[in-house]
Amino acid sequence: AAMGLFVTLAPPTKAMASEAADAGHYTSPGTPRAADPIPRVQILTVEDLLKGIRPKLPRTSPRAAGRSRGIGRWQNRPSRTDCFDGRRPWSPRPF
């Protein structure tokens, strides 16, 4: 795997933080090199997640991710990702 996330109940030890830092940073294809580097291994506690802290993820469009996996049948259907290409965000139709 190119990246990893370790979720723990207790705060990470110095050894855990050192190992995560030694893993380096990830740069996704298509991301400018000047972009904020993303750690290859990230450690978050459950408390962090409950506070709303989220792991850093590469900026990719869900549509681009779908095309890279060969999912073409959904390309012409409205989806929740429409807000990424300048169109109005998707919303369910009222009953």
Order of alpha helices (4+ residues) and beta strands (2+ residues): beta-alpha-beta-beta-beta-alpha-alpha
